[in-house]
């Protein structure tokens, strides 16, 4: 994560915010007192919140683990050739 002083952040607000949004990378802004805050795009924030929700949901994590185990054993759902052709647009 890149870091910038609050003065540089303030002086270049428009370009810095555009950079954060377009690169999808958070930016740490530091103050003279040593305190800091992070600037992140709204889309990235929502994605992070969704990830945290999944990781904190015990039942959902168990379901994912079971699905992964089934997949590794090759016991998961196998679409037919016709279904695959429809999915891939062939």
ZALUMBA-31781 format. One record per residue: residue in one letter; chain; x, y, z of N, C-alpha, C, CB in turn. Coordinates in Angstrom, 2 decimals, padded with zeros to 5 digits, always signed. Glycine has a CB too. Layout:
N
+------+------+---------+---------+---------+---------+---------+---------+---------+---------+---------+---------+---------+---------+
: code : unit :     nc1 :     nc2 :     nc3 :    cac1 :    cac2 :    cac3 :     cc1 :     cc2 :     cc3 :    cbc1 :    cbc2 :    cbc3 :
+------+------+---------+---------+---------+---------+---------+---------+---------+---------+---------+---------+---------+---------+
:    A :    A :       X :       Y :       Z :       X :       Y :       Z :       X :       Y :       Z :       X :       Y :       Z :
...
+------+------+---------+---------+---------+---------+---------+---------+---------+---------+---------+---------+---------+---------+
end
This chain:
90
+------+------+---------+---------+---------+---------+---------+---------+---------+---------+---------+---------+---------+---------+
: code : unit :     nc1 :     nc2 :     nc3 :    cac1 :    cac2 :    cac3 :     cc1 :     cc2 :     cc3 :    cbc1 :    cbc2 :    cbc3 :
+------+------+---------+---------+---------+---------+---------+---------+---------+---------+---------+---------+---------+---------+
:    X :    A : +000.86 : -001.16 : +000.00 : +000.00 : +000.00 : +000.00 : +000.90 : +001.23 : +000.00 : -000.98 : +000.00 : +001.23 :
:    X :    A : +000.64 : +002.14 : -000.93 : +001.39 : +003.38 : -000.98 : +000.97 : +004.29 : +000.16 : +001.18 : +004.09 : -002.32 :
:    X :    A : +001.88 : +005.20 : +000.54 : +001.63 : +006.15 : +001.62 : +001.89 : +007.55 : +001.12 : +002.51 : +005.83 : +002.86 :
:    X :    A : +001.10 : +008.49 : +001.58 : +001.23 : +009.89 : +001.20 : +000.92 : +010.76 : +002.41 : +000.31 : +010.24 : +000.00 :
:    X :    A : +001.53 : +011.93 : +002.48 : +001.24 : +012.84 : +003.59 : -000.13 : +013.49 : +003.36 : +002.35 : +013.93 : +003.73 :
:    X :    A : -000.73 : +013.91 : +004.43 : -002.04 : +014.54 : +004.33 : -001.96 : +015.83 : +003.51 : -002.62 : +014.83 : +005.73 :
:    X :    A : -000.82 : +016.54 : +003.59 : -000.66 : +017.76 : +002.80 : -000.64 : +017.46 : +001.30 : +000.61 : +018.49 : +003.20 :
:    X :    A : +000.13 : +016.45 : +000.89 : +000.16 : +016.06 : -000.52 : -001.21 : +015.54 : -000.97 : +001.24 : +015.00 : -000.77 :
:    X :    A : -001.87 : +014.81 : -000.08 : -003.20 : +014.31 : -000.39 : -004.16 : +015.46 : -000.65 : -003.72 : +013.42 : +000.76 :
:    X :    A : -004.15 : +016.44 : +000.24 : -005.04 : +017.60 : +000.10 : -004.72 : +018.38 : -001.17 : -004.91 : +018.50 : +001.33 :
:    X :    A : -003.43 : +018.61 : -001.44 : -003.02 : +019.41 : -002.60 : -003.33 : +018.72 : -003.93 : -001.53 : +019.70 : -002.52 :
:    X :    A : -003.40 : +017.40 : -003.92 : -003.62 : +016.63 : -005.16 : -004.85 : +015.74 : -005.06 : -002.39 : +015.77 : -005.47 :
:    X :    A : -005.85 : +016.20 : -004.34 : -007.02 : +015.38 : -004.03 : -007.63 : +014.71 : -005.25 : -008.05 : +016.23 : -003.34 :
:    X :    A : -007.92 : +015.49 : -006.28 : -008.60 : +014.93 : -007.45 : -007.79 : +013.83 : -008.11 : -008.89 : +016.03 : -008.46 :
:    X :    A : -006.52 : +014.07 : -008.35 : -005.70 : +013.06 : -009.04 : -005.43 : +011.86 : -008.15 : -004.38 : +013.67 : -009.51 :
:    X :    A : -005.26 : +012.08 : -006.85 : -005.00 : +010.96 : -005.94 : -006.23 : +010.06 : -005.84 : -004.62 : +011.49 : -004.54 :
:    X :    A : -007.40 : +010.65 : -005.73 : -008.63 : +009.86 : -005.64 : -008.84 : +009.09 : -006.94 : -009.85 : +010.76 : -005.33 :
:    X :    A : -008.61 : +009.73 : -008.07 : -008.75 : +009.05 : -009.36 : -007.80 : +007.86 : -009.45 : -008.48 : +010.03 : -010.52 :
:    X :    A : -006.61 : +008.02 : -008.93 : -005.62 : +006.94 : -008.94 : -006.08 : +005.77 : -008.07 : -004.25 : +007.47 : -008.44 :
:    X :    A : -006.61 : +006.07 : -006.89 : -007.11 : +005.02 : -006.00 : -008.24 : +004.24 : -006.66 : -007.59 : +005.63 : -004.66 :
:    X :    A : -009.14 : +004.96 : -007.30 : -010.29 : +004.32 : -007.94 : -009.86 : +003.49 : -009.15 : -011.32 : +005.37 : -008.37 :
:    X :    A : -009.00 : +004.02 : -009.99 : -008.63 : +003.32 : -011.22 : -007.69 : +002.15 : -010.98 : -007.97 : +004.29 : -012.18 :
:    X :    A : -006.80 : +002.26 : -010.00 : -005.85 : +001.18 : -009.72 : -006.41 : +000.10 : -008.79 : -004.58 : +001.75 : -009.11 :
:    X :    A : -007.50 : +000.42 : -008.12 : -008.09 : -000.49 : -007.13 : -007.07 : -000.84 : -006.05 : -008.60 : -001.78 : -007.82 :
:    X :    A : -006.31 : +000.16 : -005.63 : -005.34 : -000.02 : -004.55 : -005.60 : +001.04 : -003.48 : -003.87 : +000.08 : -005.09 :
:    X :    A : -005.68 : +000.63 : -002.22 : -005.88 : +001.61 : -001.15 : -004.66 : +002.49 : -000.99 : -006.20 : +000.90 : +000.18 :
:    X :    A : -004.87 : +003.65 : -000.38 : -003.79 : +004.60 : -000.15 : -003.81 : +005.02 : +001.32 : -003.93 : +005.85 : -001.09 :
:    X :    A : -002.67 : +004.90 : +001.97 : -002.55 : +005.31 : +003.38 : -002.13 : +006.77 : +003.41 : -001.52 : +004.41 : +004.15 :
:    X :    A : -002.89 : +007.58 : +004.15 : -002.61 : +009.00 : +004.29 : -002.18 : +009.26 : +005.72 : -003.86 : +009.88 : +003.90 :
:    X :    A : -000.98 : +009.80 : +005.89 : -000.43 : +010.02 : +007.23 : -000.52 : +011.49 : +007.62 : +001.03 : +009.54 : +007.30 :
:    X :    A : -000.72 : +011.71 : +008.91 : -000.77 : +013.06 : +009.46 : +000.48 : +013.32 : +010.28 : -002.05 : +013.26 : +010.33 :
:    X :    A : +000.77 : +014.58 : +010.54 : +001.96 : +014.94 : +011.31 : +001.98 : +014.30 : +012.69 : +002.05 : +016.45 : +011.46 :
:    X :    A : +000.81 : +014.12 : +013.26 : +000.70 : +013.54 : +014.60 : +001.00 : +012.04 : +014.61 : -000.68 : +013.78 : +015.16 :
:    X :    A : +001.14 : +011.47 : +013.43 : +001.40 : +010.04 : +013.34 : +000.15 : +009.23 : +013.05 : +002.03 : +009.55 : +014.61 :
:    X :    A : -001.01 : +009.85 : +013.25 : -002.26 : +009.17 : +012.91 : -002.34 : +009.00 : +011.40 : -003.49 : +009.96 : +013.45 :
:    X :    A : -003.11 : +008.03 : +010.98 : -003.25 : +007.78 : +009.55 : -004.66 : +007.31 : +009.24 : -002.22 : +006.73 : +009.07 :
:    X :    A : -005.03 : +007.44 : +007.98 : -006.29 : +006.89 : +007.50 : -006.06 : +006.32 : +006.12 : -007.42 : +007.98 : +007.48 :
:    X :    A : -007.01 : +005.52 : +005.66 : -006.87 : +004.83 : +004.38 : -007.99 : +005.29 : +003.45 : -006.90 : +003.29 : +004.57 :
:    X :    A : -007.62 : +005.57 : +002.21 : -008.59 : +005.92 : +001.17 : -008.73 : +004.71 : +000.26 : -008.14 : +007.19 : +000.37 :
:    X :    A : -009.97 : +004.29 : +000.04 : -010.25 : +003.12 : -000.78 : -011.51 : +003.41 : -001.60 : -010.43 : +001.83 : +000.09 :
:    X :    A : -011.59 : +002.87 : -002.81 : -012.77 : +003.10 : -003.63 : -013.98 : +002.39 : -003.02 : -012.53 : +002.61 : -005.08 :
:    X :    A : -015.16 : +002.90 : -003.33 : -016.39 : +002.31 : -002.79 : -016.56 : +000.87 : -003.27 : -017.61 : +003.15 : -003.21 :
:    X :    A : -016.25 : +000.60 : -004.54 : -016.36 : -000.77 : -005.06 : -015.44 : -001.72 : -004.31 : -016.03 : -000.81 : -006.56 :
:    X :    A : -014.20 : -001.29 : -004.06 : -013.26 : -002.13 : -003.33 : -013.71 : -002.34 : -001.89 : -011.85 : -001.51 : -003.36 :
:    X :    A : -014.24 : -001.30 : -001.27 : -014.74 : -001.40 : +000.11 : -015.86 : -002.44 : +000.18 : -015.25 : -000.03 : +000.60 :
:    X :    A : -016.81 : -002.37 : -000.76 : -017.92 : -003.32 : -000.76 : -017.43 : -004.75 : -000.97 : -018.94 : -002.96 : -001.84 :
:    X :    A : -016.45 : -004.92 : -001.85 : -015.88 : -006.25 : -002.10 : -015.22 : -006.79 : -000.83 : -014.86 : -006.20 : -003.25 :
:    X :    A : -014.50 : -005.94 : -000.13 : -013.85 : -006.35 : +001.12 : -014.88 : -006.73 : +002.17 : -012.95 : -005.21 : +001.66 :
:    X :    A : -015.96 : -005.98 : +002.25 : -017.01 : -006.28 : +003.22 : -017.67 : -007.62 : +002.91 : -018.06 : -005.16 : +003.23 :
:    X :    A : -017.90 : -007.90 : +001.62 : -018.48 : -009.19 : +001.24 : -017.54 : -010.33 : +001.61 : -018.77 : -009.22 : -000.27 :
:    X :    A : -016.25 : -010.14 : +001.39 : -015.26 : -011.16 : +001.73 : -015.27 : -011.42 : +003.24 : -013.85 : -010.74 : +001.27 :
:    X :    A : -015.27 : -010.34 : +004.01 : -015.31 : -010.49 : +005.47 : -016.57 : -011.22 : +005.92 : -015.22 : -009.13 : +006.15 :
:    X :    A : -017.69 : -010.91 : +005.28 : -018.94 : -011.57 : +005.64 : -018.83 : -013.08 : +005.42 : -020.12 : -010.99 : +004.81 :
:    X :    A : -018.28 : -013.48 : +004.28 : -018.13 : -014.90 : +003.98 : -017.19 : -015.56 : +004.99 : -017.61 : -015.10 : +002.54 :
:    X :    A : -016.05 : -014.91 : +005.24 : -015.07 : -015.50 : +006.15 : -015.58 : -015.62 : +007.58 : -013.80 : -014.67 : +006.13 :
:    X :    A : -016.47 : -014.75 : +007.98 : -017.00 : -014.78 : +009.34 : -018.21 : -015.69 : +009.49 : -017.37 : -013.38 : +009.77 :
:    X :    A : -018.74 : -016.21 : +008.39 : -019.92 : -017.06 : +008.42 : -019.47 : -018.52 : +008.48 : -020.83 : -016.80 : +007.18 :
:    X :    A : -019.56 : -019.12 : +009.66 : -019.07 : -020.48 : +009.88 : -019.76 : -021.49 : +008.97 : -019.27 : -020.89 : +011.33 :
:    X :    A : -021.09 : -021.39 : +008.85 : -021.83 : -022.34 : +008.01 : -021.42 : -022.23 : +006.55 : -023.33 : -022.11 : +008.15 :
:    X :    A : -021.26 : -021.02 : +006.07 : -020.86 : -020.82 : +004.68 : -019.45 : -021.33 : +004.42 : -020.96 : -019.34 : +004.33 :
:    X :    A : -018.55 : -021.11 : +005.37 : -017.18 : -021.60 : +005.22 : -017.15 : -023.14 : +005.21 : -016.30 : -021.06 : +006.36 :
:    X :    A : -018.00 : -023.77 : +006.01 : -018.08 : -025.24 : +006.00 : -018.61 : -025.74 : +004.66 : -018.99 : -025.74 : +007.14 :
:    X :    A : -019.61 : -025.03 : +004.12 : -020.16 : -025.41 : +002.82 : -019.10 : -025.28 : +001.72 : -021.38 : -024.54 : +002.49 :
:    X :    A : -018.31 : -024.22 : +001.77 : -017.23 : -024.03 : +000.79 : -016.19 : -025.14 : +000.92 : -016.56 : -022.63 : +000.97 :
:    X :    A : -015.83 : -025.47 : +002.16 : -014.84 : -026.54 : +002.38 : -015.36 : -027.87 : +001.85 : -014.50 : -026.65 : +003.88 :
:    X :    A : -016.63 : -028.17 : +002.09 : -017.21 : -029.42 : +001.60 : -017.25 : -029.45 : +000.07 : -018.61 : -029.62 : +002.17 :
:    X :    A : -017.59 : -028.32 : -000.53 : -017.62 : -028.24 : -001.99 : -016.23 : -028.42 : -002.58 : -018.20 : -026.90 : -002.44 :
:    X :    A : -015.24 : -027.85 : -001.93 : -013.87 : -027.98 : -002.40 : -013.40 : -029.44 : -002.31 : -012.93 : -027.08 : -001.59 :
:    X :    A : -013.76 : -030.10 : -001.22 : -013.41 : -031.51 : -001.05 : -014.08 : -032.36 : -002.13 : -013.82 : -032.00 : +000.36 :
:    X :    A : -015.35 : -032.12 : -002.38 : -016.08 : -032.84 : -003.42 : -015.43 : -032.60 : -004.78 : -017.56 : -032.42 : -003.45 :
:    X :    A : -015.05 : -031.37 : -005.05 : -014.41 : -031.03 : -006.31 : -013.08 : -031.77 : -006.49 : -014.18 : -029.52 : -006.40 :
:    X :    A : -012.27 : -031.77 : -005.45 : -010.97 : -032.45 : -005.53 : -011.12 : -033.96 : -005.73 : -010.16 : -032.18 : -004.26 :
:    X :    A : -012.17 : -034.53 : -005.22 : -012.42 : -035.96 : -005.39 : -013.07 : -036.27 : -006.74 : -013.29 : -036.48 : -004.26 :
:    X :    A : -013.43 : -035.22 : -007.47 : -014.08 : -035.42 : -008.77 : -015.51 : -035.88 : -008.66 : -013.32 : -036.40 : -009.59 :
:    X :    A : -016.15 : -035.59 : -007.53 : -017.52 : -036.05 : -007.30 : -018.54 : -034.94 : -007.47 : -017.64 : -036.64 : -005.91 :
:    X :    A : -018.11 : -033.81 : -007.96 : -019.01 : -032.67 : -008.11 : -019.91 : -032.82 : -009.33 : -018.22 : -031.39 : -008.22 :
:    X :    A : -020.70 : -031.82 : -009.54 : -021.65 : -031.78 : -010.67 : -020.88 : -031.79 : -011.98 : -022.56 : -030.53 : -010.58 :
:    X :    A : -021.31 : -032.62 : -012.90 : -020.70 : -032.72 : -014.22 : -021.76 : -032.37 : -015.27 : -020.11 : -034.15 : -014.47 :
:    X :    A : -021.66 : -031.22 : -015.90 : -022.65 : -030.88 : -016.92 : -022.51 : -031.77 : -018.15 : -022.53 : -029.40 : -017.33 :
:    X :    A : -023.62 : -031.95 : -018.86 : -023.58 : -032.73 : -020.09 : -022.88 : -031.93 : -021.18 : -025.02 : -033.13 : -020.53 :
:    X :    A : -022.57 : -032.59 : -022.29 : -021.94 : -031.91 : -023.42 : -022.85 : -030.79 : -023.92 : -021.62 : -032.91 : -024.57 :
:    X :    A : -024.14 : -031.05 : -024.00 : -025.10 : -030.04 : -024.46 : -025.10 : -028.83 : -023.52 : -026.51 : -030.64 : -024.56 :
:    X :    A : -025.06 : -029.08 : -022.23 : -025.03 : -027.98 : -021.26 : -023.73 : -027.18 : -021.40 : -025.17 : -028.52 : -019.83 :
:    X :    A : -022.62 : -027.87 : -021.59 : -021.35 : -027.17 : -021.77 : -021.35 : -026.35 : -023.05 : -020.20 : -028.17 : -021.80 :
:    X :    A : -021.92 : -026.90 : -024.12 : -022.02 : -026.15 : -025.38 : -022.86 : -024.89 : -025.18 : -022.62 : -027.03 : -026.49 :
:    X :    A : -023.93 : -025.01 : -024.41 : -024.79 : -023.85 : -024.16 : -024.06 : -022.82 : -023.31 : -026.09 : -024.28 : -023.46 :
:    X :    A : -023.31 : -023.28 : -022.32 : -022.56 : -022.37 : -021.45 : -021.48 : -021.64 : -022.23 : -021.93 : -023.14 : -020.27 :
:    X :    A : -020.77 : -022.36 : -023.08 : -019.65 : -021.77 : -023.81 : -020.08 : -021.10 : -025.10 : -018.62 : -022.83 : -024.11 :
:    X :    A : -021.34 : -021.26 : -025.48 : -021.86 : -020.61 : -026.68 : -021.49 : -021.31 : -027.96 : -021.37 : -019.22 : -026.74 :
:    X :    A : -021.17 : -022.58 : -027.90 : -020.81 : -023.34 : -029.11 : -022.03 : -023.92 : -029.77 : -019.82 : -024.46 : -028.78 :
+------+------+---------+---------+---------+---------+---------+---------+---------+---------+---------+---------+---------+---------+
end
